[in-house]
Amino acid sequence: MNNERVLQIAKVFVRLALGITFLVSIGDRLGWLGAYGSKNVSWGDWTHFVQYVAALNSFLPKSLIPGLAVLETIIELALGIALLLGIYQRVVAWSSAVLLMSFALTMSIALGITAPLSYSVFTAVGAALLLGAVAVPHAVRSSARTHAGAELTTSSGPDSIPLDSSGGAAHARV
């Protein structure tokens, strides 16, 4: 198996892993994984999730916490679905990295550095950043569809990556 094939498999694996993780987390806070206190359940219901959001964001006014919990859930839902569908991969991956880094920072401040390390949040940030770095920009992908057969690159200069007509890397020069 060549490196290009391994990269393609890894990209799909990371997309699915991050997307499913976001969606499972939503399922947990909605009680779909079991009741609070059950095995492998962090929150078990919306009330416990909002309490956790409040603990992580104690520097915010309490009146903002319920809205923040809803906003986080909406963002995680959108990113999770987009990751599973593979749409706008670069923007979605980097947005995921920003969201995950915000989780890592608030967890570190509120609970100590061990919490985000134990839950592999920094690892997920790194995976999302790498996914964004290897994703073909949407504009290049769109341009490749309209100019089939034309040689495209993801950037100009010595580190450019020529693309085939489908928007995939034909070969890489680094």
VOPAGU-2260 file (C-alpha; in pm, 1 decimal, decimal comma):
REM VOPAGU-2260
SITE   aa  ch    i         X         Y         Z
SITE  MET   A    0       0,0       0,0       0,0
SITE  ASN   A    1     150,5     335,0     -99,0
SITE  ASN   A    2     164,2     650,8     113,1
SITE  GLU   A    3    -111,0     823,1     -84,6
SITE  ARG   A    4    -352,9     537,1     -10,3
SITE  VAL   A    5    -258,0     536,2     358,9
SITE  LEU   A    6    -316,7     913,4     369,3
SITE  GLN   A    7    -660,6     873,7     211,5
SITE  ILE   A    8    -757,0     602,0     462,3
SITE  ALA   A    9    -622,7     808,9     753,1
SITE  LYS   A   10    -819,1    1117,3     641,7
SITE  VAL   A   11   -1143,7     920,6     630,1
SITE  PHE   A   12   -1069,1     754,1     963,6
SITE  VAL   A   13    -995,3    1085,9    1138,4
SITE  ARG   A   14   -1304,2    1251,3     984,8
SITE  LEU   A   15   -1528,8     968,4    1101,9
SITE  ALA   A   16   -1366,1     944,4    1446,0
SITE  LEU   A   17   -1404,4    1317,4    1513,7
SITE  GLY   A   18   -1755,6    1333,1    1370,6
SITE  ILE   A   19   -1879,3    1032,5    1563,9
SITE  THR   A   20   -1715,6    1164,1    1881,4
SITE  PHE   A   21   -1903,5    1493,3    1851,7
SITE  LEU   A   22   -2233,2    1313,9    1790,8
SITE  VAL   A   23   -2185,8    1059,9    2071,6
SITE  SER   A   24   -2112,8    1347,8    2307,9
SITE  ILE   A   25   -2445,8    1504,4    2209,1
SITE  GLY   A   26   -2618,7    1170,4    2264,2
SITE  ASP   A   27   -2470,0    1157,0    2613,5
SITE  ARG   A   28   -2600,3    1500,0    2713,8
SITE  LEU   A   29   -2944,9    1412,1    2577,7
SITE  GLY   A   30   -2956,5    1090,9    2781,0
SITE  TRP   A   31   -2942,1     855,3    2482,0
SITE  LEU   A   32   -2643,4     663,4    2622,5
SITE  GLY   A   33   -2798,5     598,4    2959,8
SITE  ALA   A   34   -2876,0     773,1    3285,2
SITE  TYR   A   35   -2630,5     982,8    3482,3
SITE  GLY   A   36   -2398,5     749,9    3675,0
SITE  SER   A   37   -2428,6     465,5    3423,3
SITE  LYS   A   38   -2114,6     304,7    3287,6
SITE  ASN   A   39   -1946,1     514,4    3014,6
SITE  VAL   A   40   -2190,7     802,4    3062,9
SITE  SER   A   41   -2051,0    1145,0    3148,6
SITE  TRP   A   42   -2369,5    1349,8    3186,2
SITE  GLY   A   43   -2672,2    1133,7    3111,0
SITE  ASP   A   44   -2905,1    1430,0    3082,0
SITE  TRP   A   45   -2916,4    1795,5    2986,5
SITE  THR   A   46   -2911,6    1921,3    3347,7
SITE  HIS   A   47   -2582,3    1751,5    3430,9
SITE  PHE   A   48   -2431,6    1874,3    3104,0
SITE  VAL   A   49   -2527,7    2235,7    3180,3
SITE  GLN   A   50   -2375,6    2196,8    3528,1
SITE  TYR   A   51   -2052,3    2076,3    3365,7
SITE  VAL   A   52   -2052,7    2371,0    3123,5
SITE  ALA   A   53   -2098,7    2601,6    3423,7
SITE  ALA   A   54   -1805,7    2438,7    3606,8
SITE  LEU   A   55   -1576,6    2479,3    3304,6
SITE  ASN   A   56   -1686,0    2836,9    3239,6
SITE  SER   A   57   -1712,7    2972,0    3594,5
SITE  PHE   A   58   -1559,2    3299,8    3472,2
SITE  LEU   A   59   -1878,0    3373,1    3272,0
SITE  PRO   A   60   -2199,3    3515,8    3415,8
SITE  LYS   A   61   -2432,9    3232,6    3518,1
SITE  SER   A   62   -2705,0    3373,7    3291,7
SITE  LEU   A   63   -2493,1    3290,2    2983,6
SITE  ILE   A   64   -2434,2    2923,7    3071,8
SITE  PRO   A   65   -2760,2    2772,6    2934,4
SITE  GLY   A   66   -2712,9    2958,8    2606,2
SITE  LEU   A   67   -2350,1    2847,5    2586,0
SITE  ALA   A   68   -2456,7    2486,2    2640,5
SITE  VAL   A   69   -2707,6    2515,3    2354,2
SITE  LEU   A   70   -2452,0    2690,2    2131,1
SITE  GLU   A   71   -2187,7    2422,3    2196,6
SITE  THR   A   72   -2440,1    2152,3    2115,2
SITE  ILE   A   73   -2545,4    2317,9    1789,0
SITE  ILE   A   74   -2182,8    2368,7    1682,9
SITE  GLU   A   75   -2089,3    2009,7    1770,8
SITE  LEU   A   76   -2393,3    1881,2    1579,2
SITE  ALA   A   77   -2307,5    2084,2    1269,4
SITE  LEU   A   78   -1939,7    1988,0    1279,6
SITE  GLY   A   79   -2018,4    1622,3    1349,1
SITE  ILE   A   80   -2255,3    1596,7    1054,1
SITE  ALA   A   81   -2019,4    1788,4     823,9
SITE  LEU   A   82   -1728,7    1562,2     922,2
SITE  LEU   A   83   -1932,4    1248,9     852,5
SITE  LEU   A   84   -2047,6    1383,8     516,4
SITE  GLY   A   85   -1700,2    1509,6     424,7
SITE  ILE   A   86   -1819,3    1856,5     323,5
SITE  TYR   A   87   -1603,5    2170,4     345,2
SITE  GLN   A   88   -1333,8    1951,5     493,7
SITE  ARG   A   89   -1068,1    2216,2     556,9
SITE  VAL   A   90   -1300,1    2470,7     719,7
SITE  VAL   A   91   -1479,7    2203,3     921,1
SITE  ALA   A   92   -1153,4    2043,2    1038,1
SITE  TRP   A   93   -1001,4    2372,4    1149,2
SITE  SER   A   94   -1330,2    2479,6    1311,4
SITE  SER   A   95   -1328,6    2148,7    1497,7
SITE  ALA   A   96    -972,5    2218,8    1611,4
SITE  VAL   A   97   -1074,2    2561,5    1744,1
SITE  LEU   A   98   -1374,3    2418,3    1930,2
SITE  LEU   A   99   -1169,0    2134,3    2075,1
SITE  MET   A  100    -891,0    2373,1    2179,3
SITE  SER   A  101   -1148,5    2587,8    2359,2
SITE  PHE   A  102   -1261,1    2271,9    2542,7
SITE  ALA   A  103    -899,9    2183,8    2627,5
SITE  LEU   A  104    -825,1    2530,1    2761,1
SITE  THR   A  105   -1138,3    2560,5    2972,4
SITE  MET   A  106   -1088,1    2206,6    3105,3
SITE  SER   A  107    -725,8    2289,9    3191,0
SITE  ILE   A  108    -821,7    2608,5    3373,4
SITE  ALA   A  109   -1118,5    2463,5    3560,7
SITE  LEU   A  110   -1005,0    2106,3    3625,5
SITE  GLY   A  111    -628,7    2106,3    3573,0
SITE  ILE   A  112    -418,6    1989,4    3281,1
SITE  THR   A  113    -478,0    1621,2    3358,7
SITE  ALA   A  114    -845,1    1637,8    3252,2
SITE  PRO   A  115    -793,1    1724,9    2884,0
SITE  LEU   A  116    -493,4    1491,9    2869,5
SITE  SER   A  117    -694,4    1203,4    3016,9
SITE  TYR   A  118    -975,0    1260,8    2766,0
SITE  SER   A  119    -726,9    1299,1    2475,9
SITE  VAL   A  120    -863,9    1642,6    2389,0
SITE  PHE   A  121    -521,3    1769,2    2278,8
SITE  THR   A  122    -484,7    1460,9    2060,0
SITE  ALA   A  123    -819,0    1539,3    1897,7
SITE  VAL   A  124    -703,9    1899,8    1840,7
SITE  GLY   A  125    -391,2    1771,4    1668,6
SITE  ALA   A  126    -593,7    1529,5    1455,7
SITE  ALA   A  127    -831,6    1807,0    1349,1
SITE  LEU   A  128    -540,4    2037,6    1262,1
SITE  LEU   A  129    -373,6    1765,9    1054,2
SITE  LEU   A  130    -702,6    1687,6     882,1
SITE  GLY   A  131    -738,5    2054,1     789,7
SITE  ALA   A  132    -380,0    2073,1     668,6
SITE  VAL   A  133    -415,1    1778,6     428,8
SITE  ALA   A  134    -763,7    1865,1     304,9
SITE  VAL   A  135    -789,6    2008,1     -44,4
SITE  PRO   A  136    -930,7    2361,9     -22,4
SITE  HIS   A  137   -1293,3    2383,4    -136,9
SITE  ALA   A  138   -1208,5    2647,2    -401,0
SITE  VAL   A  139    -947,0    2418,4    -557,0
SITE  ARG   A  140   -1187,6    2125,4    -553,1
SITE  SER   A  141   -1458,5    2335,0    -722,0
SITE  SER   A  142   -1212,9    2469,5    -976,2
SITE  ALA   A  143   -1094,9    2116,6   -1055,5
SITE  ARG   A  144   -1449,1    2013,7   -1139,7
SITE  THR   A  145   -1498,2    2303,8   -1378,8
SITE  HIS   A  146   -1157,5    2271,9   -1541,6
SITE  ALA   A  147   -1127,7    1895,7   -1580,2
SITE  GLY   A  148    -791,6    1792,8   -1712,5
SITE  ALA   A  149    -615,1    2115,5   -1613,8
SITE  GLU   A  150    -322,2    2080,5   -1374,0
SITE  LEU   A  151    -397,4    2253,4   -1045,2
SITE  THR   A  152    -196,3    2305,7    -729,6
SITE  THR   A  153    -297,7    2368,7    -370,7
SITE  SER   A  154     -51,6    2659,2    -353,8
SITE  SER   A  155     227,0    2811,5    -554,3
SITE  GLY   A  156     594,7    2778,3    -484,1
SITE  PRO   A  157     830,9    2494,8    -402,3
SITE  ASP   A  158     588,7    2325,0    -161,4
SITE  SER   A  159     300,6    2308,3    -408,8
SITE  ILE   A  160     102,3    1988,5    -449,7
SITE  PRO   A  161     -13,3    1917,8    -806,2
SITE  LEU   A  162    -368,4    1789,5    -823,7
SITE  ASP   A  163    -533,5    1559,3   -1071,1
SITE  SER   A  164    -861,2    1658,3   -1237,3
SITE  SER   A  165   -1068,9    1520,7    -947,2
SITE  GLY   A  166    -897,7    1749,2    -695,1
SITE  GLY   A  167    -684,5    1471,8    -542,6
SITE  ALA   A  168    -310,4    1495,6    -509,8
SITE  ALA   A  169    -142,7    1351,4    -817,8
SITE  HIS   A  170     192,3    1342,1    -637,6
SITE  ALA   A  171     347,2    1556,9    -369,0
SITE  ARG   A  172     671,5    1753,9    -365,8
SITE  VAL   A  173     780,1    1865,2     -22,1
